[in-house]
Amino acid sequence: MTPGPHSRRRRLGAAIVVFLAFIPIGRGHDTKPFPDRQPALIIAYHTTTANWLAFRKSLRKETLPRFRSMQTQGILRSYRVLFNRDLDSGGWNAMAILEFDGNAGQERWMQGARELPAGLSQDELALTSRIESTPASLVRRDHVSMSASAPVYLVIPYRYQVSDSAYLKYLDGYAIPEFKGWEGAGVLAGYSVLLARYPAGRPWSAMLLLEYRSDRALAARDSVKAAVRERLSHDPAWKAISDNKLHVRDELALTVADGG
């Protein structure tokens, strides 16, 4: 006998309840404001398999403290360095997501880049095989105010086929309600959405960064996503966008990454 919709909803709900029994729920959200379209830069670093261990060590020992100093100096508002969990010749090895402290911070970064291109010294540059730098704008961000001891990141690039304003409406009407649901379920610690400033000719036009609380939280991604979508499907406005989302954007290959 095929189970009815109420039975399926009960099973999905039960799965989330079992999962949540092991995860404390956050008490609120980081509401630190940021200006609309905060200037940012996404740098994808590529290296060879022979240089990977040395490059990762150098990033942790030299580059991260350099970014930390730039934040103290007011050049960077925030920064994050991620390492691809897997060796993948078709993908990046490390990625820096830099958020500038306004246009003044961005100008100071560009001045410093004459001596430290892509934030790297000459020795660090020698360990790379390719670098892709994408000027971007941070357009959406949220973070639940509860620490994640061992976060796991999903970095998901998209190409969208609509205007920027139409894509932002899609984000606010479809994607953000899903992210809020995943945060409420205790699996997602936060998210950021960045748009490429000059997308023509680039492989992606939007970058989504999802921070999961742990590997266990990431493993529950599919069941939690299904439960949240089941609930949201009863909202006609959300359902209409869901039915049309394939005409809005194409999802590209995602990367599972760890923080630096």
DRENZA-508383 format. One record per residue (C-alpha): residue number from 1; residue in three letters; z, x, y. Coordinates in Angstrom, 3 decimals. Example, Ala and Ser with C-alpha at 12.3 -4.5 7.8 and 13.67 -1.06 7.14 Angstrom:
+------+------+----------+----------+----------+
| resi | resn |        w |        u |        v |
+------+------+----------+----------+----------+
|    1 |  ALA |    7.800 |   12.300 |   -4.500 |
|    2 |  SER |    7.140 |   13.670 |   -1.060 |
+------+------+----------+----------+----------+
! end
This chain:
+------+------+----------+----------+----------+
| resi | resn |        w |        u |        v |
+------+------+----------+----------+----------+
|    1 |  MET |    0.000 |    0.000 |    0.000 |
|    2 |  THR |   -0.977 |    1.399 |    3.409 |
|    3 |  PRO |    2.008 |    1.743 |    5.747 |
|    4 |  GLY |    1.851 |   -0.301 |    8.948 |
|    5 |  PRO |    2.107 |    1.064 |   12.495 |
|    6 |  HIS |    5.819 |    0.286 |   12.721 |
|    7 |  SER |    6.449 |    2.277 |    9.551 |
|    8 |  ARG |    4.463 |    5.248 |   10.890 |
|    9 |  ARG |    6.360 |    5.157 |   14.183 |
|   10 |  ARG |    9.681 |    5.111 |   12.298 |
|   11 |  ARG |    8.657 |    8.170 |   10.272 |
|   12 |  LEU |    7.546 |   10.084 |   13.382 |
|   13 |  GLY |   10.757 |    9.158 |   15.167 |
|   14 |  ALA |   12.832 |   10.228 |   12.174 |
|   15 |  ALA |   11.060 |   13.604 |   12.093 |
|   16 |  ILE |   11.945 |   14.239 |   15.726 |
|   17 |  VAL |   15.556 |   13.147 |   15.232 |
|   18 |  VAL |   15.945 |   15.600 |   12.345 |
|   19 |  PHE |   14.413 |   18.395 |   14.432 |
|   20 |  LEU |   16.500 |   17.630 |   17.507 |
|   21 |  ALA |   19.683 |   17.854 |   15.466 |
|   22 |  PHE |   19.276 |   21.633 |   15.639 |
|   23 |  ILE |   18.246 |   21.965 |   19.306 |
|   24 |  PRO |   20.412 |   21.355 |   22.403 |
|   25 |  ILE |   18.749 |   19.237 |   25.050 |
|   26 |  GLY |   18.266 |   20.650 |   28.535 |
|   27 |  ARG |   20.235 |   19.196 |   31.392 |
|   28 |  GLY |   17.525 |   19.158 |   34.016 |
|   29 |  HIS |   14.469 |   20.850 |   35.433 |
|   30 |  ASP |   13.894 |   23.882 |   37.602 |
|   31 |  THR |   12.818 |   22.221 |   40.829 |
|   32 |  LYS |   12.216 |   25.414 |   42.819 |
|   33 |  PRO |    9.303 |   24.392 |   45.040 |
|   34 |  PHE |    6.090 |   26.345 |   45.378 |
|   35 |  PRO |    3.299 |   25.768 |   47.902 |
|   36 |  ASP |    0.244 |   23.849 |   46.803 |
|   37 |  ARG |   -2.210 |   26.217 |   45.103 |
|   38 |  GLN |    0.123 |   29.197 |   45.100 |
|   39 |  PRO |   -2.039 |   32.369 |   44.931 |
|   40 |  ALA |   -1.901 |   34.106 |   41.561 |
|   41 |  LEU |   -3.755 |   36.631 |   39.424 |
|   42 |  ILE |   -4.255 |   36.631 |   35.658 |
|   43 |  ILE |   -5.038 |   40.038 |   34.165 |
|   44 |  ALA |   -6.173 |   40.275 |   30.543 |
|   45 |  TYR |   -5.789 |   43.782 |   29.135 |
|   46 |  HIS |   -7.846 |   44.955 |   26.152 |
|   47 |  THR |   -7.270 |   48.137 |   24.184 |
|   48 |  THR |   -8.402 |   49.659 |   20.907 |
|   49 |  THR |   -6.427 |   49.329 |   17.689 |
|   50 |  ALA |   -5.748 |   53.077 |   17.833 |
|   51 |  ASN |   -4.200 |   52.792 |   21.321 |
|   52 |  TRP |   -2.438 |   49.436 |   20.951 |
|   53 |  LEU |    1.060 |   50.713 |   20.116 |
|   54 |  ALA |    0.961 |   53.326 |   22.871 |
|   55 |  PHE |   -0.369 |   50.801 |   25.403 |
|   56 |  ARG |    2.284 |   48.215 |   24.567 |
|   57 |  LYS |    5.010 |   50.865 |   24.874 |
|   58 |  SER |    3.608 |   51.967 |   28.230 |
|   59 |  LEU |    3.474 |   48.399 |   29.555 |
|   60 |  ARG |    7.112 |   47.856 |   28.668 |
|   61 |  LYS |    8.326 |   51.214 |   29.940 |
|   62 |  GLU |    6.177 |   51.661 |   33.054 |
|   63 |  THR |    4.358 |   48.475 |   34.087 |
|   64 |  LEU |    7.146 |   45.922 |   33.754 |
|   65 |  PRO |    9.541 |   47.937 |   35.976 |
|   66 |  ARG |    6.662 |   48.359 |   38.444 |
|   67 |  PHE |    6.156 |   44.597 |   38.623 |
|   68 |  ARG |    9.907 |   44.116 |   38.960 |
|   69 |  SER |    9.905 |   46.474 |   41.946 |
|   70 |  MET |    7.012 |   44.550 |   43.507 |
|   71 |  GLN |    9.021 |   41.372 |   43.187 |
|   72 |  THR |   11.968 |   43.019 |   44.929 |
|   73 |  GLN |    9.635 |   44.187 |   47.711 |
|   74 |  GLY |    8.355 |   40.640 |   48.247 |
|   75 |  ILE |    4.846 |   41.288 |   46.929 |
|   76 |  LEU |    5.248 |   39.174 |   43.810 |
|   77 |  ARG |    7.047 |   35.853 |   43.744 |
|   78 |  SER |    7.201 |   36.031 |   39.944 |
|   79 |  TYR |    5.508 |   37.795 |   37.056 |
|   80 |  ARG |    5.206 |   37.464 |   33.305 |
|   81 |  VAL |    3.697 |   39.865 |   30.790 |
|   82 |  LEU |    2.695 |   38.496 |   27.391 |
|   83 |  PHE |    1.648 |   40.298 |   24.222 |
|   84 |  ASN |   -0.805 |   38.793 |   21.769 |
|   85 |  ARG |    1.123 |   38.264 |   18.551 |
|   86 |  ASP |   -1.907 |   39.257 |   16.462 |
|   87 |  LEU |   -4.412 |   42.079 |   16.628 |
|   88 |  ASP |   -7.649 |   40.292 |   17.449 |
|   89 |  SER |  -10.794 |   42.158 |   18.465 |
|   90 |  GLY |  -12.122 |   38.956 |   20.036 |
|   91 |  GLY |   -9.114 |   38.366 |   22.274 |
|   92 |  TRP |   -6.878 |   40.111 |   24.769 |
|   93 |  ASN |   -3.998 |   42.356 |   23.720 |
|   94 |  ALA |   -1.730 |   41.774 |   26.708 |
|   95 |  MET |   -1.808 |   39.488 |   29.708 |
|   96 |  ALA |   -0.068 |   39.625 |   33.075 |
|   97 |  ILE |    0.414 |   36.388 |   35.023 |
|   98 |  LEU |    1.269 |   37.372 |   38.582 |
|   99 |  GLU |    2.289 |   34.893 |   41.265 |
|  100 |  PHE |    2.121 |   36.289 |   44.784 |
|  101 |  ASP |    4.604 |   35.676 |   47.544 |
|  102 |  GLY |    2.042 |   33.848 |   49.667 |
|  103 |  ASN |   -1.112 |   35.338 |   51.159 |
|  104 |  ALA |    0.846 |   38.248 |   52.643 |
|  105 |  GLY |    2.037 |   39.272 |   49.182 |
|  106 |  GLN |   -1.504 |   39.020 |   47.852 |
|  107 |  GLU |   -2.785 |   41.272 |   50.653 |
|  108 |  ARG |   -0.112 |   43.877 |   49.893 |
|  109 |  TRP |   -1.064 |   43.761 |   46.197 |
|  110 |  MET |   -4.720 |   44.419 |   47.048 |
|  111 |  GLN |   -3.727 |   47.392 |   49.197 |
|  112 |  GLY |   -1.624 |   48.817 |   46.372 |
|  113 |  ALA |   -4.410 |   48.202 |   43.846 |
|  114 |  ARG |   -6.335 |   51.094 |   45.395 |
|  115 |  GLU |   -3.835 |   53.409 |   43.714 |
|  116 |  LEU |   -2.772 |   51.116 |   40.862 |
|  117 |  PRO |   -5.824 |   49.058 |   39.797 |
|  118 |  ALA |   -4.726 |   46.044 |   37.747 |
|  119 |  GLY |   -1.188 |   47.325 |   38.252 |
|  120 |  LEU |   -1.771 |   50.364 |   36.031 |
|  121 |  SER |   -1.456 |   54.119 |   36.510 |
|  122 |  GLN |   -4.230 |   56.533 |   35.568 |
|  123 |  ASP |   -2.561 |   57.281 |   32.217 |
|  124 |  GLU |   -2.226 |   53.579 |   31.446 |
|  125 |  LEU |   -5.832 |   52.895 |   32.414 |
|  126 |  ALA |   -6.921 |   55.573 |   29.945 |
|  127 |  LEU |   -5.419 |   53.484 |   27.131 |
|  128 |  THR |   -7.453 |   50.381 |   27.969 |
|  129 |  SER |  -10.967 |   49.501 |   26.799 |
|  130 |  ARG |  -11.567 |   46.501 |   29.084 |
|  131 |  ILE |   -9.705 |   44.586 |   31.794 |
|  132 |  GLU |  -10.481 |   41.081 |   33.078 |
|  133 |  SER |   -8.853 |   40.058 |   36.363 |
|  134 |  THR |   -9.109 |   36.415 |   37.436 |
|  135 |  PRO |   -7.882 |   35.287 |   40.874 |
|  136 |  ALA |   -6.163 |   31.956 |   40.318 |
|  137 |  SER |   -4.030 |   29.254 |   41.885 |
|  138 |  LEU |   -0.829 |   27.947 |   40.352 |
|  139 |  VAL |   -1.139 |   24.165 |   40.662 |
|  140 |  ARG |    1.523 |   22.726 |   38.328 |
|  141 |  ARG |    4.747 |   24.119 |   36.864 |
|  142 |  ASP |    7.998 |   22.901 |   35.372 |
|  143 |  HIS |   10.837 |   24.526 |   33.473 |
|  144 |  VAL |   13.787 |   22.912 |   31.744 |
|  145 |  SER |   16.987 |   24.581 |   32.919 |
|  146 |  MET |   18.138 |   25.784 |   29.528 |
|  147 |  SER |   17.585 |   29.302 |   28.233 |
|  148 |  ALA |   15.336 |   29.967 |   25.261 |
|  149 |  SER |   16.584 |   33.029 |   23.397 |
|  150 |  ALA |   13.281 |   33.781 |   21.631 |
|  151 |  PRO |   10.478 |   31.851 |   23.370 |
|  152 |  VAL |    6.963 |   31.696 |   21.979 |
|  153 |  TYR |    3.992 |   31.127 |   24.275 |
|  154 |  LEU |    0.722 |   29.320 |   23.764 |
|  155 |  VAL |   -1.946 |   30.443 |   26.214 |
|  156 |  ILE |   -4.783 |   27.909 |   26.247 |
|  157 |  PRO |   -7.937 |   28.348 |   28.372 |
|  158 |  TYR |  -10.143 |   25.392 |   29.277 |
|  159 |  ARG |  -13.466 |   24.725 |   30.902 |
|  160 |  TYR |  -13.550 |   21.502 |   32.886 |
|  161 |  GLN |  -16.714 |   19.640 |   33.844 |
|  162 |  VAL |  -15.342 |   17.677 |   36.800 |
|  163 |  SER |  -14.256 |   18.497 |   40.342 |
|  164 |  ASP |  -10.920 |   20.188 |   41.016 |
|  165 |  SER |   -9.457 |   16.965 |   42.398 |
|  166 |  ALA |  -10.609 |   14.974 |   39.352 |
|  167 |  TYR |   -9.115 |   17.577 |   37.030 |
|  168 |  LEU |   -5.786 |   17.454 |   38.864 |
|  169 |  LYS |   -5.791 |   13.659 |   38.472 |
|  170 |  TYR |   -6.403 |   14.184 |   34.754 |
|  171 |  LEU |   -3.485 |   16.624 |   34.604 |
|  172 |  ASP |   -1.096 |   14.263 |   36.383 |
|  173 |  GLY |   -2.202 |   11.161 |   34.505 |
|  174 |  TYR |   -2.610 |   12.552 |   30.993 |
|  175 |  ALA |   -1.402 |   16.107 |   30.352 |
|  176 |  ILE |    1.788 |   16.227 |   32.433 |
|  177 |  PRO |    3.260 |   13.059 |   30.802 |
|  178 |  GLU |    2.699 |   14.732 |   27.434 |
|  179 |  PHE |    4.384 |   17.949 |   28.570 |
|  180 |  LYS |    7.362 |   15.972 |   29.891 |
|  181 |  GLY |    7.613 |   14.247 |   26.529 |
|  182 |  TRP |    7.648 |   17.571 |   24.688 |
|  183 |  GLU |   10.309 |   18.877 |   27.064 |
|  184 |  GLY |   12.369 |   15.749 |   26.490 |
|  185 |  ALA |   12.042 |   16.238 |   22.734 |
|  186 |  GLY |   13.609 |   19.679 |   23.113 |
|  187 |  VAL |   10.705 |   21.809 |   21.870 |
|  188 |  LEU |    9.085 |   22.870 |   25.155 |
|  189 |  ALA |   11.009 |   24.991 |   27.668 |
|  190 |  GLY |    8.353 |   24.805 |   30.368 |
|  191 |  TYR |    4.713 |   24.920 |   31.349 |
|  192 |  SER |    2.388 |   26.318 |   34.008 |
|  193 |  VAL |   -1.175 |   25.342 |   34.891 |
|  194 |  LEU |   -3.442 |   27.729 |   36.794 |
|  195 |  LEU |   -6.993 |   27.198 |   38.039 |
|  196 |  ALA |   -9.506 |   30.005 |   38.456 |
|  197 |  ARG |  -10.326 |   30.414 |   42.147 |
|  198 |  TYR |  -13.901 |   31.518 |   41.530 |
|  199 |  PRO |  -14.795 |   30.003 |   38.144 |
|  200 |  ALA |  -18.578 |   30.469 |   38.258 |
|  201 |  GLY |  -19.623 |   32.764 |   35.425 |
|  202 |  ARG |  -16.101 |   33.105 |   34.061 |
|  203 |  PRO |  -15.193 |   32.047 |   30.511 |
|  204 |  TRP |  -12.489 |   29.622 |   31.688 |
|  205 |  SER |  -11.708 |   27.475 |   34.705 |
|  206 |  ALA |   -8.139 |   26.377 |   33.853 |
|  207 |  MET |   -5.355 |   28.206 |   32.029 |
|  208 |  LEU |   -2.416 |   26.415 |   30.445 |
|  209 |  LEU |    0.754 |   28.325 |   29.583 |
|  210 |  LEU |    3.185 |   26.511 |   27.275 |
|  211 |  GLU |    6.602 |   28.064 |   26.614 |
|  212 |  TYR |    8.122 |   26.899 |   23.321 |
|  213 |  ARG |   11.800 |   27.517 |   22.703 |
|  214 |  SER |   11.350 |   29.292 |   19.379 |
|  215 |  ASP |    9.080 |   29.644 |   16.371 |
|  216 |  ARG |   10.828 |   26.624 |   14.915 |
|  217 |  ALA |   10.001 |   24.606 |   18.010 |
|  218 |  LEU |    6.379 |   25.721 |   17.804 |
|  219 |  ALA |    6.253 |   24.675 |   14.145 |
|  220 |  ALA |    7.249 |   21.138 |   15.222 |
|  221 |  ARG |    4.403 |   21.014 |   17.779 |
|  222 |  ASP |    2.111 |   18.716 |   15.800 |
|  223 |  SER |    4.729 |   16.156 |   14.767 |
|  224 |  VAL |    6.284 |   15.995 |   18.243 |
|  225 |  LYS |    2.846 |   15.745 |   19.876 |
|  226 |  ALA |    1.915 |   12.861 |   17.571 |
|  227 |  ALA |    5.139 |   10.999 |   18.347 |
|  228 |  VAL |    4.793 |   11.454 |   22.109 |
|  229 |  ARG |    1.159 |   10.345 |   22.035 |
|  230 |  GLU |    2.078 |    7.299 |   19.998 |
|  231 |  ARG |    4.572 |    6.299 |   22.674 |
|  232 |  LEU |    2.215 |    7.052 |   25.572 |
|  233 |  SER |   -0.652 |    5.134 |   23.935 |
|  234 |  HIS |    1.077 |    1.889 |   24.941 |
|  235 |  ASP |    0.483 |    2.813 |   28.613 |
|  236 |  PRO |   -3.013 |    1.472 |   29.469 |
|  237 |  ALA |   -3.567 |    4.057 |   32.207 |
|  238 |  TRP |   -2.697 |    6.997 |   29.938 |
|  239 |  LYS |   -4.728 |    5.504 |   27.061 |
|  240 |  ALA |   -7.813 |    5.174 |   29.267 |
|  241 |  ILE |   -7.666 |    8.866 |   30.207 |
|  242 |  SER |   -7.011 |    9.844 |   26.574 |
|  243 |  ASP |  -10.136 |    8.020 |   25.426 |
|  244 |  ASN |  -12.227 |    9.843 |   28.034 |
|  245 |  LYS |  -10.691 |   13.347 |   27.904 |
|  246 |  LEU |  -13.579 |   14.906 |   25.972 |
|  247 |  HIS |  -15.734 |   14.258 |   29.031 |
|  248 |  VAL |  -13.254 |   16.092 |   31.273 |
|  249 |  ARG |  -12.663 |   19.478 |   29.609 |
|  250 |  ASP |  -13.381 |   21.695 |   26.616 |
|  251 |  GLU |  -10.500 |   23.535 |   24.977 |
|  252 |  LEU |  -11.184 |   27.177 |   24.128 |
|  253 |  ALA |   -9.461 |   29.465 |   21.632 |
|  254 |  LEU |   -5.697 |   29.591 |   22.197 |
|  255 |  THR |   -3.480 |   32.645 |   21.802 |
|  256 |  VAL |    0.045 |   32.810 |   20.425 |
|  257 |  ALA |    1.999 |   35.397 |   22.401 |
|  258 |  ASP |    5.447 |   36.875 |   22.874 |
|  259 |  GLY |    7.086 |   37.851 |   26.156 |
|  260 |  GLY |    7.375 |   41.446 |   27.263 |
+------+------+----------+----------+----------+
! end
